[in-house]
Amino acid sequence: MLGVLILGTVSLFSCSKMDDMNMSDPKLNINYPAAYVVNGQDGTISVIKLETNEVTETLSLMGSGNDMIMWPHHISLHSNHLAIGVPGMDFSAGHTAGMGGMTGKLLVIDPASGATVKNISLPMMNHNTIYSPNGSEIWVPQMDINGKVLVYDALTYALKSTIAVGMMPAELTFSSDGTKAYIANGDDNTVSVINTATKQVTATVAVGKNPVGAWTGTDARMYVDNEDGQSISVINVATDAVGQTIDLGFMPGIASHNGNKKELWVSDPVNAKVHYWTWDQTKMMWVHGGVFTTGAGAHAITFTADGNTAYVTNQTANTVSVVNVSNHTVSKTINVGRKPNGLVLKI
């Protein structure tokens, strides 16, 4: 049975076994620059046309039985495919509720048509799935006491490597030069550093309490959001040492580096705000620059390529804020699905 278009929402699933299929339906053609917003509670993706900042499509991820997609979380893009991590539970109030032993999914879809390409059941819960910098692999953390990272071939979806890391690993990211992967181990209060070529752990970096992700900077740094520690650990990629710890005074949602504007933004979900820091060249450190309001449950932050515009998902408000970076003001608020979380731009 082919996917069908119903009231503007595309069904991405059929009654066939998803692990063995490669759909070319439904009949969509999203051929314009767009933001893809994962709505966790709805199990949908809102497609926002960047030219107008309007929602043009809503892609349904919900299936049934073994194909059921519950609480999709973060999303990554490479070329003509989107990879979505599906932990199966709500992380909108923070990531400390994650439990070992729960299973997850790796979902791959075609961003132009909305068609499902692959749906892989995983042994353990995963916060995200992410394409390697060259797009040849998909890396998936496995949230368990004996933490692991699974590396899949992006063409055949065969499992290539299993890498042991720390306890209860959450998000996995890559350095901007693609040579290293960073995985935040929530129960260890560490970050494991993996050589992407050899698939070997080369360093273990002590950070703050309950790290969730080491977010990539274009300045050869990684920015670790420590939820319970209420801080950001700044890791130098060359040395894998913490060069600065930024005390926040609030639980961070995500840290996002804007290299073009030399700013570091951190979402503040409890207070519906985003804080930003500027780089002080004299002190060689980040200093607090200001704060502005977006929406309740402010979470993911993504910048356009020129750094002039930012998109922020607001999980409790069920909105996305469009922010003018130059004056740190919200220029538009877009209604999306319930509990919007991950966000990626396709240009």
VEXRO-220385 format. One record per atom (N, C-alpha, C): residue in one letter; x, y, z. Coordinates in steps of 0.1 Angstrom, whole numbers, padded with zeros to 4 digits, always signed. Layout:
N
AXYZ;...
END
This chain:
347
M+0009-0012+0000;M+0000+0000+0000;M+0009+0012+0000;L+0007+0021-0009;L+0015+0033-0010;L+0010+0044+0000;G+0020+0053+0003;G+0016+0064+0012;G+0006+0073+0005;V-0003+0079+0013;V-0013+0088+0007;V-0013+0102+0013;L-0018+0111+0006;L-0018+0125+0010;L-0032+0128+0015;I-0033+0131+0028;I-0046+0133+0035;I-0046+0147+0042;L-0054+0156+0037;L-0056+0169+0043;L-0042+0176+0046;G-0033+0175+0036;G-0021+0182+0036;G-0010+0175+0045;T-0013+0164+0050;T-0004+0156+0058;T+0000+0144+0051;V+0013+0141+0050;V+0018+0130+0042;V+0021+0118+0051;S+0015+0107+0048;S+0018+0095+0055;S+0030+0089+0050;L+0041+0087+0059;L+0053+0082+0054;L+0054+0067+0055;F+0044+0060+0060;F+0045+0046+0062;F+0034+0038+0055;S+0038+0026+0051;S+0028+0017+0045;S+0027+0005+0054;C+0019-0005+0050;C+0017-0017+0058;C+0028-0027+0055;S+0037-0024+0046;S+0048-0033+0043;S+0059-0032+0054;K+0068-0041+0054;K+0079-0041+0064;K+0088-0030+0060;M+0090-0020+0069;M+0098-0008+0065;M+0112-0010+0063;D+0118-0020+0071;D+0132-0023+0071;D+0137-0027+0057;D+0128-0032+0049;D+0132-0038+0036;D+0128-0030+0024;M+0122-0018+0026;M+0116-0010+0015;M+0124+0003+0013;N+0122+0008+0001;N+0127+0021-0004;N+0117+0028-0012;M+0108+0035-0005;M+0097+0041-0011;M+0101+0053-0020;S+0093+0056-0030;S+0095+0068-0038;S+0082+0076-0038;D+0073+0072-0030;D+0060+0079-0029;D+0061+0085-0015;P+0053+0095-0011;P+0042+0102-0018;P+0047+0112-0028;K+0037+0118-0035;K+0040+0127-0046;K+0042+0142-0042;L+0053+0144-0034;L+0057+0157-0030;L+0069+0161-0038;N+0071+0174-0038;N+0084+0179-0045;N+0088+0192-0037;I+0094+0189-0026;I+0099+0200-0017;I+0112+0205-0023;N+0112+0213-0033;N+0124+0217-0041;N+0128+0231-0038;Y+0126+0236-0026;Y+0129+0250-0022;Y+0137+0249-0008;P+0144+0259-0005;P+0151+0259+0008;P+0141+0259+0019;A+0143+0250+0029;A+0133+0248+0039;A+0139+0244+0053;A+0132+0247+0063;A+0135+0242+0077;A+0127+0230+0080;Y+0133+0219+0084;Y+0126+0207+0088;Y+0125+0207+0104;V+0113+0207+0109;V+0112+0208+0124;V+0105+0195+0129;V+0112+0188+0138;V+0106+0176+0143;V+0097+0179+0155;N+0084+0175+0154;N+0074+0177+0164;N+0073+0164+0172;G+0079+0163+0184;G+0080+0151+0191;G+0067+0145+0195;Q+0058+0153+0201;Q+0045+0147+0206;Q+0036+0143+0195;D+0036+0150+0184;D+0028+0147+0172;D+0034+0136+0164;G+0047+0133+0164;G+0053+0124+0155;G+0052+0129+0141;T+0055+0142+0139;T+0054+0148+0126;T+0067+0157+0123;I+0068+0161+0111;I+0078+0171+0107;I+0071+0183+0100;S+0073+0195+0105;S+0068+0207+0099;S+0078+0212+0089;V+0074+0214+0077;V+0083+0219+0066;V+0080+0234+0065;I+0090+0242+0068;I+0089+0257+0067;I+0097+0262+0055;K+0090+0269+0046;K+0096+0274+0034;K+0104+0287+0039;L+0117+0287+0037;L+0125+0298+0042;L+0122+0311+0035;E+0118+0311+0023;E+0115+0324+0016;E+0104+0332+0022;T+0094+0324+0027;T+0082+0331+0033;T+0080+0328+0048;N+0088+0319+0054;N+0087+0315+0068;N+0073+0311+0071;E+0067+0303+0062;E+0054+0297+0064;E+0055+0282+0063;V+0047+0275+0071;V+0046+0260+0070;V+0039+0256+0058;T+0046+0248+0049;T+0040+0244+0036;T+0036+0230+0036;E+0042+0222+0044;E+0038+0207+0045;E+0040+0202+0059;T+0032+0192+0063;T+0034+0185+0075;T+0035+0170+0072;L+0047+0165+0075;L+0050+0151+0072;L+0047+0142+0084;S+0038+0132+0083;S+0035+0124+0094;S+0045+0112+0095;L+0051+0110+0107;L+0060+0099+0109;L+0054+0087+0116;M+0041+0088+0120;M+0035+0078+0128;M+0031+0066+0119;G+0035+0054+0125;G+0032+0041+0118;G+0023+0033+0128;S+0025+0020+0127;S+0017+0011+0136;S+0026-0001+0139;G+0023-0008+0150;G+0031-0020+0154;G+0045-0017+0155;N+0054-0025+0149;N+0068-0023+0150;N+0073-0011+0142;D+0065-0005+0134;D+0068+0007+0126;D+0065+0019+0133;M+0059+0018+0145;M+0054+0030+0153;M+0066+0039+0156;I+0064+0052+0153;I+0074+0062+0156;I+0069+0071+0168;M+0075+0069+0180;M+0070+0077+0191;M+0081+0086+0196;W+0078+0099+0197;W+0087+0109+0202;W+0100+0110+0194;P+0099+0113+0181;P+0111+0116+0174;P+0118+0128+0180;H+0131+0129+0179;H+0139+0139+0187;H+0147+0148+0178;H+0159+0144+0175;H+0168+0153+0167;H+0170+0148+0153;I+0175+0157+0144;I+0175+0154+0130;I+0188+0159+0124;S+0193+0152+0114;S+0205+0156+0106;S+0202+0155+0092;L+0210+0162+0084;L+0208+0162+0069;L+0222+0159+0062;H+0221+0151+0052;H+0232+0150+0042;H+0227+0148+0028;S+0230+0157+0019;S+0226+0156+0005;S+0211+0154+0004;N+0206+0142+0000;N+0192+0141-0002;N+0185+0132+0008;H+0191+0131+0020;H+0185+0123+0030;H+0185+0130+0044;L+0174+0128+0052;L+0173+0132+0065;L+0174+0120+0075;A+0182+0121+0085;A+0182+0110+0095;A+0176+0115+0108;I+0167+0108+0114;I+0160+0112+0126;I+0163+0102+0138;G+0166+0107+0149;G+0168+0098+0161;G+0154+0097+0168;V+0150+0085+0172;V+0137+0083+0178;V+0139+0075+0191;P+0141+0083+0202;P+0143+0076+0215;P+0130+0070+0221;G+0118+0075+0216;G+0106+0070+0221;G+0101+0075+0234;M+0106+0087+0239;M+0101+0093+0251;M+0103+0108+0250;D+0096+0115+0259;D+0096+0130+0259;D+0108+0135+0267;F+0117+0143+0260;F+0128+0150+0267;F+0126+0165+0268;S+0114+0170+0267;S+0112+0184+0266;S+0114+0191+0280;A+0114+0183+0291;A+0116+0189+0304;A+0131+0186+0309;G+0139+0181+0300;G+0153+0178+0303;G+0156+0163+0300;H+0168+0160+0300;H+0172+0146+0296;H+0175+0137+0307;T+0173+0141+0320;T+0176+0132+0331;T+0166+0120+0332;A+0155+0121+0324;A+0145+0111+0325;A+0148+0098+0317;G+0159+0099+0309;G+0162+0088+0300;G+0165+0076+0308;M+0161+0064+0303;M+0163+0052+0311;M+0170+0042+0302;G+0179+0035+0307;G+0186+0024+0300;G+0176+0012+0298;G+0179+0005+0287;G+0170-0007+0285;G+0159-0004+0275;M+0156+0009+0273;M+0145+0012+0263;M+0151+0011+0249;T+0143+0008+0239;T+0148+0007+0225;T+0146+0019+0218;G+0153+0021+0207;G+0151+0033+0198;G+0150+0029+0184;K+0150+0040+0175;K+0149+0038+0161;K+0158+0048+0153;L+0162+0044+0142;L+0169+0052+0132;L+0160+0053+0120;L+0155+0065+0117;L+0146+0067+0106;L+0153+0076+0096;V+0152+0072+0083;V+0158+0080+0072;V+0147+0083+0062;I+0146+0096+0058;I+0135+0100+0049;I+0141+0108+0038;D+0135+0109+0027;D+0138+0117+0015;D+0132+0131+0018;P+0141+0142+0019;P+0135+0155+0022;P+0127+0161+0011;A+0129+0157-0001;A+0122+0163-0012;A+0108+0157-0014;S+0106+0144-0012;S+0093+0138-0014;S+0086+0134-0001;G+0094+0134+0010;G+0088+0130+0023;G+0087+0115+0024;A+0093+0107+0015;A+0092+0092+0015;A+0101+0086+0025;T+0097+0076+0031;T+0106+0068+0040;T+0116+0060+0032;V+0128+0061+0036;V+0139+0053+0030;V+0143+0041+0038;K+0143+0043+0051;K+0147+0032+0060;K+0142+0035+0074;N+0138+0024+0081;N+0134+0024+0095;N+0140+0013+0102;I+0150+0016+0110;I+0158+0005+0117;I+0155+0005+0132;S+0151-0006+0137;S+0150-0008+0151;S+0163-0010+0158;L+0166-0002+0169;L+0179-0003+0176;L+0178-0010+0189;P+0189-0016+0194;P+0188-0023+0207;P+0185-0014+0218;M+0190-0001+0218;M+0188+0008+0229;M+0183+0022+0224;M+0179+0030+0233;M+0174+0043+0231;M+0185+0052+0225;N+0182+0060+0215;N+0191+0070+0209;N+0186+0084+0209;H+0194+0093+0213;H+0190+0107+0213;H+0190+0113+0199;N+0200+0109+0191;N+0201+0114+0178;N+0207+0104+0168;T+0205+0106+0156;T+0213+0099+0145;T+0219+0110+0136;I+0231+0108+0132;I+0238+0119+0125;I+0247+0113+0114;Y+0246+0120+0103;Y+0255+0116+0092;Y+0270+0120+0095;S+0279+0112+0091;S+0293+0115+0092;S+0295+0127+0083;P+0306+0135+0085;P+0308+0147+0077;P+0308+0145+0062;N+0313+0133+0057;N+0313+0130+0043;N+0301+0123+0038;G+0292+0120+0047;G+0279+0114+0044;G+0279+0099+0041;S+0291+0093+0043;S+0292+0078+0040;S+0287+0069+0051;E+0285+0075+0063;E+0281+0067+0075;E+0270+0075+0083;I+0263+0067+0091;I+0253+0072+0100;I+0258+0067+0114;W+0260+0077+0123;W+0265+0073+0137;W+0253+0075+0147;V+0252+0065+0155;V+0240+0064+0164;V+0245+0061+0179;P+0243+0070+0188;P+0246+0066+0202;P+0236+0057+0208;Q+0240+0049+0217;Q+0231+0039+0224;Q+0231+0042+0239;M+0219+0047+0244;M+0219+0051+0258;M+0217+0039+0267;D+0228+0036+0274;D+0228+0024+0283;D+0240+0026+0293;I+0239+0019+0304;I+0250+0019+0313;I+0263+0016+0307;N+0263+0006+0298;N+0275+0002+0290;N+0273+0009+0277;G+0276+0022+0276;G+0273+0030+0264;G+0280+0025+0252;K+0274+0027+0240;K+0280+0023+0228;K+0276+0034+0217;V+0284+0034+0206;V+0280+0041+0194;V+0280+0031+0183;L+0269+0031+0175;L+0268+0022+0164;L+0271+0030+0151;V+0279+0025+0142;V+0282+0031+0129;V+0276+0023+0118;Y+0267+0029+0110;Y+0261+0022+0099;Y+0266+0028+0086;D+0267+0019+0076;D+0269+0024+0062;D+0257+0031+0057;A+0259+0043+0052;A+0248+0052+0048;A+0241+0047+0035;L+0247+0038+0028;L+0241+0033+0015;L+0234+0020+0017;T+0241+0011+0024;T+0236-0003+0026;T+0229-0005+0039;Y+0231+0005+0049;Y+0226+0004+0062;Y+0231-0008+0070;A+0242-0014+0066;A+0249-0025+0073;A+0256-0019+0085;L+0256-0026+0096;L+0264-0021+0108;L+0279-0024+0106;K+0287-0013+0106;K+0301-0014+0103;K+0309-0015+0116;S+0306-0007+0127;S+0314-0007+0139;S+0305-0005+0151;T+0310-0010+0162;T+0304-0008+0175;T+0315-0003+0184;I+0313+0009+0190;I+0324+0016+0197;I+0319+0018+0212;A+0327+0013+0221;A+0323+0014+0235;A+0327+0028+0240;V+0317+0035+0247;V+0320+0048+0253;V+0316+0048+0268;G+0311+0059+0273;G+0308+0060+0287;G+0294+0056+0291;M+0290+0060+0302;M+0277+0056+0308;M+0265+0065+0303;M+0255+0059+0298;M+0243+0067+0293;M+0246+0078+0283;P+0252+0075+0272;P+0256+0085+0262;P+0243+0091+0256;A+0244+0104+0254;A+0232+0111+0248;A+0235+0115+0234;E+0238+0128+0231;E+0240+0133+0218;E+0254+0130+0213;L+0255+0128+0199;L+0268+0126+0193;L+0269+0137+0182;T+0281+0143+0181;T+0283+0154+0172;T+0298+0152+0166;F+0301+0160+0156;F+0314+0159+0149;F+0321+0173+0150;S+0334+0173+0151;S+0342+0185+0150;S+0340+0191+0136;S+0342+0204+0135;S+0340+0210+0122;S+0349+0205+0111;D+0361+0200+0115;D+0369+0195+0104;D+0367+0180+0101;G+0357+0174+0109;G+0353+0160+0106;G+0362+0149+0111;T+0373+0153+0118;T+0383+0142+0122;T+0379+0136+0135;K+0370+0142+0143;K+0367+0136+0156;K+0351+0136+0158;A+0347+0126+0165;A+0333+0126+0170;A+0333+0128+0185;Y+0323+0135+0190;Y+0322+0138+0204;Y+0309+0132+0210;I+0309+0124+0220;I+0297+0118+0226;I+0296+0122+0241;A+0285+0128+0245;A+0283+0132+0259;A+0278+0121+0267;N+0285+0117+0277;N+0282+0106+0286;N+0275+0111+0299;G+0262+0111+0299;G+0254+0118+0310;G+0257+0113+0324;D+0259+0100+0326;D+0261+0095+0339;D+0276+0095+0343;D+0285+0097+0334;D+0299+0098+0337;D+0304+0112+0339;N+0296+0122+0334;N+0300+0136+0334;N+0313+0137+0326;T+0313+0130+0315;T+0324+0131+0306;T+0320+0132+0291;V+0329+0135+0282;V+0327+0134+0268;V+0338+0125+0262;S+0334+0115+0255;S+0343+0106+0248;S+0346+0112+0234;V+0359+0112+0231;V+0364+0117+0218;V+0368+0105+0209;I+0362+0104+0197;I+0365+0092+0188;I+0371+0097+0175;N+0382+0090+0171;N+0388+0093+0158;N+0379+0087+0148;T+0374+0096+0139;T+0364+0091+0129;T+0369+0081+0119;A+0383+0081+0117;A+0389+0072+0107;A+0391+0058+0113;T+0396+0058+0125;T+0400+0045+0131;T+0389+0039+0140;K+0379+0048+0143;K+0368+0044+0152;K+0372+0040+0166;Q+0383+0047+0171;Q+0389+0044+0184;Q+0387+0056+0193;V+0384+0054+0206;V+0383+0065+0215;V+0397+0070+0218;T+0400+0082+0216;T+0413+0088+0218;T+0414+0096+0230;A+0403+0101+0236;A+0403+0109+0248;A+0390+0108+0256;T+0391+0110+0269;T+0378+0112+0277;T+0380+0124+0285;V+0371+0134+0282;V+0372+0147+0288;V+0362+0149+0299;A+0366+0153+0311;A+0358+0156+0322;A+0351+0169+0320;V+0338+0169+0321;V+0330+0182+0320;V+0321+0184+0332;G+0310+0191+0330;G+0300+0193+0341;G+0291+0182+0343;K+0282+0184+0352;K+0272+0173+0356;K+0261+0172+0346;N+0259+0159+0341;N+0249+0155+0332;N+0250+0163+0318;P+0261+0160+0311;P+0263+0166+0298;P+0253+0160+0288;V+0248+0167+0279;V+0238+0162+0269;V+0244+0162+0255;G+0252+0172+0251;G+0258+0172+0238;G+0270+0181+0238;A+0279+0178+0229;A+0291+0187+0226;A+0288+0193+0213;W+0283+0205+0213;W+0278+0211+0200;W+0289+0218+0193;T+0289+0216+0180;T+0300+0220+0171;T+0302+0235+0169;G+0314+0240+0171;G+0317+0254+0167;G+0325+0254+0155;T+0324+0264+0147;T+0333+0266+0135;T+0346+0272+0139;D+0349+0274+0152;D+0361+0280+0157;D+0370+0270+0163;A+0369+0257+0159;A+0378+0246+0165;A+0375+0244+0179;R+0363+0246+0183;R+0359+0243+0197;R+0345+0235+0197;M+0343+0228+0208;M+0330+0221+0210;M+0324+0227+0223;Y+0311+0228+0223;Y+0304+0235+0234;Y+0294+0225+0241;V+0298+0221+0253;V+0290+0210+0260;V+0280+0217+0269;D+0267+0213+0267;D+0257+0218+0276;D+0255+0208+0288;N+0258+0212+0300;N+0257+0204+0312;N+0244+0208+0319;E+0234+0199+0318;E+0221+0203+0323;E+0221+0204+0338;D+0225+0194+0345;D+0224+0196+0360;D+0235+0205+0365;G+0246+0206+0358;G+0257+0215+0362;G+0254+0229+0359;Q+0244+0232+0350;Q+0240+0245+0346;Q+0252+0253+0341;S+0259+0247+0331;S+0271+0253+0326;S+0274+0249+0312;I+0283+0255+0306;I+0288+0252+0292;I+0303+0249+0294;S+0308+0237+0290;S+0322+0234+0290;S+0327+0236+0276;V+0337+0245+0274;V+0343+0248+0261;V+0355+0239+0258;I+0354+0230+0249;I+0365+0221+0246;I+0373+0225+0234;N+0386+0226+0235;N+0395+0229+0224;N+0397+0216+0216;V+0393+0216+0203;V+0394+0204+0195;V+0409+0199+0194;A+0418+0208+0193;A+0432+0205+0190;A+0438+0197+0202;T+0434+0201+0214;T+0440+0195+0226;T+0430+0186+0234;D+0417+0187+0231;D+0406+0180+0238;D+0407+0183+0253;A+0410+0196+0256;A+0410+0201+0270;A+0399+0212+0271;V+0394+0213+0283;V+0384+0223+0286;V+0391+0237+0288;G+0388+0246+0279;G+0395+0259+0280;G+0387+0270+0288;Q+0374+0268+0289;Q+0366+0277+0297;Q+0353+0270+0301;T+0349+0273+0314;T+0336+0268+0318;T+0327+0280+0321;I+0316+0281+0314;I+0307+0292+0315;I+0295+0288+0324;D+0295+0295+0336;D+0284+0293+0345;D+0271+0300+0341;L+0260+0293+0340;L+0248+0299+0334;L+0238+0304+0344;G+0236+0296+0354;G+0225+0300+0364;G+0211+0295+0359;F+0211+0287+0348;F+0199+0280+0344;F+0202+0267+0337;M+0192+0259+0335;M+0195+0246+0328;M+0195+0249+0313;P+0206+0246+0306;P+0207+0248+0292;P+0198+0239+0284;G+0193+0244+0272;G+0187+0235+0263;G+0197+0230+0253;I+0203+0240+0245;I+0213+0237+0235;I+0222+0249+0234;A+0235+0246+0231;A+0244+0257+0227;A+0247+0257+0212;S+0247+0268+0206;S+0249+0269+0192;S+0258+0281+0189;H+0268+0278+0181;H+0279+0288+0178;H+0276+0294+0164;N+0276+0307+0163;N+0274+0315+0151;N+0288+0320+0147;G+0295+0313+0139;G+0309+0317+0135;G+0309+0330+0128;N+0299+0333+0119;N+0300+0346+0112;N+0298+0358+0120;K+0291+0357+0131;K+0288+0368+0140;K+0296+0367+0153;K+0304+0356+0154;K+0313+0354+0166;K+0304+0355+0179;E+0293+0348+0179;E+0285+0347+0191;E+0282+0333+0194;L+0280+0330+0207;L+0276+0317+0212;L+0262+0319+0219;W+0252+0312+0214;W+0238+0312+0219;W+0235+0300+0227;V+0228+0302+0238;V+0224+0291+0247;V+0209+0292+0250;S+0201+0283+0247;S+0187+0284+0250;S+0184+0281+0265;D+0174+0288+0270;D+0170+0287+0284;D+0155+0283+0284;P+0152+0270+0284;P+0139+0265+0282;P+0129+0269+0293;V+0134+0269+0305;V+0125+0272+0317;V+0120+0286+0316;N+0129+0295+0312;N+0125+0310+0312;N+0122+0315+0298;A+0120+0306+0288;A+0116+0310+0275;A+0125+0320+0268;K+0138+0319+0271;K+0148+0329+0266;K+0159+0322+0259;V+0167+0330+0252;V+0180+0327+0246;V+0190+0337+0251;H+0201+0332+0257;H+0212+0340+0261;H+0223+0340+0250;Y+0231+0351+0249;Y+0242+0350+0240;Y+0254+0356+0246;W+0266+0351+0241;W+0279+0355+0245;W+0287+0360+0233;T+0296+0369+0236;T+0305+0374+0225;T+0319+0371+0229;W+0328+0370+0218;W+0341+0366+0221;W+0350+0378+0224;D+0356+0378+0236;D+0365+0389+0240;D+0379+0385+0236;Q+0385+0391+0225;Q+0398+0388+0220;Q+0409+0391+0230;T+0407+0401+0238;T+0417+0405+0248;T+0418+0394+0259;K+0407+0390+0264;K+0407+0380+0275;K+0407+0366+0270;M+0405+0364+0256;M+0405+0351+0250;M+0394+0342+0257;M+0382+0348+0258;M+0371+0340+0265;M+0358+0346+0261;W+0348+0338+0263;W+0334+0343+0260;W+0329+0351+0272;V+0322+0362+0269;V+0316+0371+0279;V+0302+0373+0275;H+0293+0374+0286;H+0279+0375+0284;H+0275+0388+0277;G+0267+0386+0266;G+0263+0398+0258;G+0249+0403+0260;G+0240+0394+0263;G+0226+0397+0265;G+0217+0386+0265;V+0204+0388+0265;V+0194+0378+0265;V+0181+0384+0259;F+0173+0375+0252;F+0161+0379+0247;F+0151+0368+0248;T+0138+0371+0246;T+0127+0361+0248;T+0123+0355+0234;T+0122+0342+0234;T+0116+0335+0222;T+0103+0329+0225;G+0103+0318+0232;G+0090+0312+0236;G+0092+0301+0246;A+0082+0296+0253;A+0083+0287+0263;A+0089+0274+0258;G+0099+0269+0266;G+0106+0257+0262;G+0116+0259+0251;A+0122+0271+0250;A+0132+0273+0240;A+0142+0262+0239;H+0145+0257+0227;H+0154+0246+0227;H+0164+0247+0215;A+0161+0240+0204;A+0171+0239+0193;A+0173+0253+0187;I+0186+0256+0183;I+0189+0268+0176;I+0197+0265+0163;T+0193+0270+0152;T+0200+0268+0139;T+0201+0282+0132;F+0213+0284+0127;F+0216+0297+0120;F+0216+0294+0105;T+0212+0304+0097;T+0213+0303+0083;T+0228+0305+0079;A+0232+0301+0067;A+0246+0300+0063;A+0253+0314+0065;D+0246+0325+0063;D+0252+0338+0064;D+0253+0343+0078;G+0246+0335+0087;G+0246+0339+0101;G+0237+0350+0105;N+0229+0355+0096;N+0220+0367+0098;N+0207+0363+0105;T+0202+0351+0103;T+0189+0347+0108;T+0191+0334+0116;A+0183+0333+0127;A+0183+0321+0135;A+0169+0316+0136;Y+0168+0303+0137;Y+0155+0296+0140;Y+0156+0289+0153;V+0146+0291+0162;V+0146+0285+0175;V+0133+0277+0177;T+0134+0265+0181;T+0122+0257+0184;T+0118+0260+0199;N+0105+0262+0201;N+0100+0264+0215;N+0090+0253+0218;Q+0095+0243+0226;Q+0088+0230+0228;Q+0075+0232+0235;T+0074+0240+0245;T+0061+0242+0252;T+0051+0251+0245;A+0057+0260+0238;A+0048+0270+0231;A+0043+0264+0217;N+0049+0253+0213;N+0046+0247+0200;N+0048+0257+0188;T+0059+0264+0189;T+0062+0274+0179;T+0077+0273+0175;V+0080+0280+0164;V+0094+0283+0160;V+0096+0298+0159;S+0106+0304+0166;S+0109+0318+0165;S+0119+0320+0154;V+0116+0330+0145;V+0126+0335+0135;V+0133+0347+0141;V+0146+0347+0143;V+0153+0358+0150;V+0162+0365+0141;N+0161+0379+0141;N+0171+0387+0135;N+0183+0388+0143;V+0195+0382+0138;V+0207+0381+0147;V+0213+0395+0150;S+0212+0404+0141;S+0219+0417+0143;S+0213+0424+0155;N+0200+0424+0157;N+0195+0431+0169;N+0188+0422+0179;H+0190+0409+0177;H+0185+0399+0187;H+0170+0401+0190;T+0162+0402+0180;T+0148+0403+0182;T+0141+0393+0173;V+0129+0388+0178;V+0121+0379+0171;V+0113+0386+0160;S+0115+0382+0147;S+0108+0389+0136;S+0095+0382+0133;K+0094+0369+0136;K+0082+0362+0133;K+0081+0349+0142;T+0069+0346+0146;T+0066+0334+0153;T+0058+0324+0145;I+0062+0312+0143;I+0056+0303+0134;I+0050+0291+0142;N+0037+0289+0140;N+0030+0278+0147;N+0034+0265+0140;V+0038+0255+0148;V+0041+0242+0142;V+0034+0231+0150;G+0039+0219+0151;G+0032+0208+0158;G+0035+0209+0173;R+0031+0199+0180;R+0033+0198+0195;R+0047+0193+0198;K+0053+0200+0208;K+0067+0197+0213;K+0077+0197+0202;P+0079+0208+0194;P+0089+0208+0184;P+0103+0207+0191;N+0112+0200+0185;N+0125+0197+0191;N+0136+0199+0181;G+0140+0189+0174;G+0151+0190+0164;G+0148+0199+0153;L+0158+0205+0146;L+0156+0215+0136;L+0168+0214+0126;V+0166+0213+0113;V+0177+0214+0104;V+0172+0222+0091;L+0182+0229+0085;L+0179+0237+0073;L+0184+0229+0061;K+0176+0229+0050;K+0180+0224+0037;K+0180+0236+0028;I+0191+0239+0022;I+0192+0250+0013;I+0191+0246-0001;
END
